[in-house]
Amino acid sequence: MKTPITILSQTAGALAIVAIALGGPAGADGSNYQPVKDAIVLKECGACHMTYLPGLLPARSWTAIMTGLKDHFGENAELDAETARRIGDYLTANAADSRGVRSEALRGLPQSSAPLRITELPWWLQKHEKKGRVSPATMKRKGAKLRSDCVACHQDAASGSYDDD
């Protein structure tokens, strides 16, 4: 016979497995961000910068980014057609709005908006700028060269965890 404690433990374990399967680790804002698991995305995007998690932007933003690789934030990041298609498909399939539910990362973002930078999201601005977390002094202390250098403050950002370090 199962005791209430056994049932509770099994239920909690099952819920944890479901939560991880659906979204990955929880971020500091309570959202879940799935780490990048595609080797090609990790290799190609990570060759120049942190591999940003697809769940931080809507699919329309990733589409715009992937169609503009000839001038990717001032750099030519063009890829062969097959590689670009594979990366674009992965990013849009795992985007913040891909599972039929708007991620917390899209809070305050108009449906028609397609920001090209995570640092342009209303959610990001609320969490960082309004709280002074990306002040020049903080960035210098953390060793961040750009506001988009997530790992300067969130050491486990690539794994989907944006807890404050």
N, C-alpha and C positions, 0 to 999 in steps of 0.2 A: 504494500500500500504506500502510495506517495504521500508524504507529509506536505503541509502548506509551504514549508521552507524549501523543500525540494522542487515543488511546482514553481515557486517564485524564482528560484535560482535558474531553473531551466528556461523560464519565460524571459528573464533578464538577459540570459546568454543568447537566446534566439533573437531578441530585439537588437542586441548589439551587433550580431552578425548581419541582420537585415540592414541596419543603419550603415554599416561599413560597405556592404554590397551596393547600396543605393547611392552613396555619396562620398565615401571616404571620411577622413578625419574632420572633426568640427573646427571651424575657424574661430577667431576671437569674437566675431560678431554673431556666432551661433550658426552660421551657414556651414554646409559641408562642401568641401572642394576635393574633387577626385584628382589625385596626382597623375601626371602624364605617364602613360605606360607604353606608348608606341615608340619603338626604338628609332625609327626614322625621324619622328618629331623631335625626340630628345637629341639626336645627332645633329640634324640640320638647324633647328632653332637654337639649340644650346651651344652651337659653335661660336656664336657671337654674343649671346646674352643669356640671362636666366631663362629657362624654359617656362614661360608663363602658363598658368593653369587655364585650360579652356573655359572652366566654369566661372571665370571672373569677367567674361564679356559675353554679350549676346551673339548668336550665330551671324547676324547681319554685320557685326563688327569684324568678326574673323573673315567673313567673305570679302569685305572691303580691304582688309589687311593683305589677304592672299592675292587679290587681284592687283595690288599696288606694289608688288615686290621690286619692281624696277627702281622705285624711289621709296625704299623702306626706311623712313625716318632719316633721309639723307644718304642712304647707302643703297647700292645695287645688290639686292639679295635674291635675284632671279634664280629659279630652279628649273630643271627639266620638267616638262608638262606632267609626266606621271608622278614624280615626287611631289610637285605642287598640288596635284589633285588629291593624292593620298593624305598629305598634311591638312589641306583644306577640309577634306571629308572628316578627318579625325577631330579637328577643332570645332567644326559646326555640329558634329554628332554629340560632342561633350560640352557644348556651350551652356551658358547660364540659363538659357531658355529652351534647352533641347528636350527636357523631360516633361514638357507640358506644364511645368510649374516655374514661375519666375523665381530665380534665386534671390536671396537677400542682397547679393551684390548688385542687383538691378533696381533696388529700392530708389525711387525718385527719378529714374531714367524714363523719359518719354518713349513710348513704343516706336516712334519714328526716328529716334536718335541712334546713330551708329558710331559711338566714340572709337577712336583708333588707339587710345591709351587708357589703361586701367586707371591712371591718375586723373582722368577726366570724369570718372563716374561720380555722381552725387554722393553715393555711399562712401567712396574712398575719400572724397573731400571732407565729408563730415567726420570720418574717423581720424583723419590725419591733419589736415590743415586747420580746422576749427579748434582742434585740441593742441595745436602747436607741435605736433610730432614730427613735422618735416621742416622745422625752422633751420636756418643755416647752421646755427650752433649745434643742434641735435645731429644734423647730417654729418658735420665735421667730426663730432665726437664718435659717431657710429662708423665713420669711414665710408659713408655713402657718397658716390660721385653724382648720382642722379636720384630724383624722387622715386623713380621706378626700381631702385635697387632694393627690392624687398628683403633679400637675405641679410642686409646690413642690420636690420632690426628683428627680422623673423627668420632665425636660423633654419627652421624646418619648413620654410615656405614651399620648397619643391615637393615635399611630401603631402602638402595640402593643409598644413597647420600654420595658422597665422596668429598664434598666441603671442602676446607681447613678451619679448625676451628681456 
